[in-house]
Amino acid sequence: MQILFALLLAAGVAVLLLLLVQRREQHRETVRATVLRTQVELLKAAAADPELVRAAAGTEFAGSEPGEVRRHLFFETQVTAWELRWRIGALTQRQLRAHASGLLADEEGRRYWRRTRTDRAVLAGDDEKLRLFTKVFDDALRTPQPADAG
């Protein structure tokens, strides 16, 4: 009888530990989603304000036309929004591939991804989901475009 009680107690503790781990991971994902939403809002605000455009884009765009910087921020906002949807499971891999292909279909989108790819890969770190997100865009970048094939 004591063995049965010990086994039930151990099982109960194991279930509680699993729930704790699951809840912690869920909390992390909620925080990540909140941060990404905030980032999208900041990028939108920056794109609307000429003074914030340059601050948001950084020194890489020091001599660039304001329109180029705003387009870069627009792409960044799009990709960040897709990343948020990907993280929370609201975007399938097939949909993500379609978005990546669409964004990288022209040279401006491809230039955007070349500029930001390294930083995004570093931020992905060991996060398998984010690494796959980056890989989908990398694959789309390597896919020859109609103008490239000729």
C-alpha positions as CSV (number, residue, x, y, z in Angstrom):
1,M,0.0,0.0,0.0
2,Q,2.8,2.4,0.8
3,I,4.5,1.7,-2.6
4,L,1.2,2.5,-4.3
5,F,0.9,5.8,-2.4
6,A,4.5,6.7,-3.2
7,L,3.9,6.0,-6.9
8,L,0.7,8.1,-6.9
9,L,2.5,10.9,-5.1
10,A,5.4,10.8,-7.6
11,A,3.0,10.8,-10.5
12,G,1.2,13.8,-9.0
13,V,4.5,15.7,-8.5
14,A,5.5,14.8,-12.1
15,V,2.2,16.2,-13.5
16,L,2.6,19.4,-11.5
17,L,6.1,19.9,-12.7
18,L,5.0,19.3,-16.3
19,L,2.2,21.9,-15.9
20,L,4.7,24.4,-14.4
21,V,7.1,23.9,-17.3
22,Q,4.3,24.2,-19.8
23,R,2.9,27.4,-18.1
24,R,6.4,29.0,-18.1
25,E,6.8,28.3,-21.8
26,Q,3.4,29.7,-22.5
27,H,4.3,32.8,-20.6
28,R,7.5,33.2,-22.6
29,E,5.6,33.0,-25.9
30,T,3.1,35.5,-24.6
31,V,5.9,37.9,-23.8
32,R,7.6,37.3,-27.1
33,A,4.3,38.0,-28.9
34,T,3.8,41.2,-27.0
35,V,7.3,42.4,-27.8
36,L,6.8,41.7,-31.5
37,R,3.5,43.6,-31.5
38,T,5.3,46.5,-29.8
39,Q,8.1,46.3,-32.4
40,V,5.5,46.5,-35.2
41,E,3.8,49.5,-33.7
42,L,7.2,51.3,-33.3
43,L,8.1,50.6,-36.8
44,K,4.8,51.9,-38.0
45,A,5.2,55.1,-36.0
46,A,8.8,55.5,-37.3
47,A,7.7,55.1,-40.9
48,A,5.1,57.9,-40.4
49,D,7.5,60.3,-38.9
50,P,10.5,61.6,-40.9
51,E,12.5,62.3,-37.8
52,L,12.0,58.8,-36.5
53,V,12.7,57.1,-39.9
54,R,16.4,57.5,-39.7
55,A,16.6,56.6,-36.0
56,A,14.7,53.4,-36.6
57,A,16.7,52.4,-39.7
58,G,20.1,53.0,-38.2
59,T,23.4,54.3,-39.6
60,E,23.3,51.8,-42.5
61,F,20.9,54.2,-44.2
62,A,22.8,57.5,-43.4
63,G,23.0,58.6,-47.1
64,S,19.8,57.0,-48.3
65,E,16.7,58.6,-49.7
66,P,13.9,58.8,-47.2
67,G,11.7,56.6,-49.5
68,E,14.3,53.8,-49.4
69,V,14.4,53.9,-45.6
70,R,10.6,53.9,-45.3
71,R,10.4,50.9,-47.7
72,H,13.0,49.1,-45.6
73,L,10.9,49.8,-42.5
74,F,7.8,48.6,-44.3
75,F,9.4,45.3,-45.2
76,E,10.7,45.0,-41.6
77,T,7.2,45.6,-40.3
78,Q,5.8,43.0,-42.7
79,V,8.4,40.3,-41.8
80,T,8.0,41.0,-38.1
81,A,4.2,40.7,-38.3
82,W,4.7,37.4,-40.2
83,E,7.1,36.3,-37.5
84,L,4.5,37.0,-34.8
85,R,1.9,35.1,-36.7
86,W,4.3,32.2,-37.2
87,R,5.3,32.1,-33.5
88,I,1.7,31.9,-32.3
89,G,0.8,29.3,-34.9
90,A,-1.5,31.5,-37.0
91,L,0.6,31.0,-40.1
92,T,1.4,27.7,-41.7
93,Q,4.7,26.9,-43.3
94,R,3.1,26.9,-46.7
95,Q,1.6,30.4,-46.1
96,L,5.0,31.6,-44.8
97,R,6.7,30.3,-47.9
98,A,4.2,32.1,-50.1
99,H,4.8,35.4,-48.1
100,A,8.6,34.9,-48.4
101,S,8.4,34.2,-52.1
102,G,6.2,37.3,-52.6
103,L,8.5,39.6,-50.6
104,L,11.6,38.3,-52.3
105,A,10.2,38.3,-55.8
106,D,11.7,41.7,-56.7
107,E,15.2,43.1,-56.1
108,E,14.1,45.5,-53.4
109,G,12.7,42.7,-51.2
110,R,15.8,40.6,-51.9
111,R,18.0,43.5,-50.9
112,Y,16.0,43.9,-47.7
113,W,16.5,40.2,-46.8
114,R,20.2,40.4,-47.5
115,R,20.5,43.4,-45.2
116,T,18.6,41.8,-42.3
117,R,19.2,38.1,-42.6
118,T,22.3,37.9,-40.4
119,D,20.7,39.9,-37.6
120,R,17.5,37.8,-37.7
121,A,19.6,34.5,-37.8
122,V,21.5,35.7,-34.7
123,L,18.3,36.6,-32.9
124,A,16.9,33.1,-33.7
125,G,19.7,31.5,-31.8
126,D,18.7,28.0,-30.7
127,D,15.0,28.6,-31.2
128,E,14.0,25.9,-33.8
129,K,10.8,27.7,-34.8
130,L,12.7,31.0,-35.6
131,R,15.5,29.1,-37.3
132,L,12.9,27.5,-39.6
133,F,11.3,31.0,-40.2
134,T,14.7,32.3,-41.3
135,K,15.4,29.2,-43.4
136,V,12.1,29.7,-45.3
137,F,13.2,33.2,-46.3
138,D,16.7,32.0,-47.1
139,D,15.3,29.3,-49.4
140,A,13.1,31.9,-51.1
141,L,16.1,34.1,-51.7
142,R,18.0,31.2,-53.3
143,T,15.0,30.4,-55.6
144,P,15.7,31.9,-59.0
145,Q,13.3,34.7,-60.0
146,P,11.9,34.9,-63.6
147,A,14.2,37.9,-64.3
148,D,17.2,35.9,-62.9
149,A,16.6,32.9,-65.1
150,G,17.0,34.8,-68.4
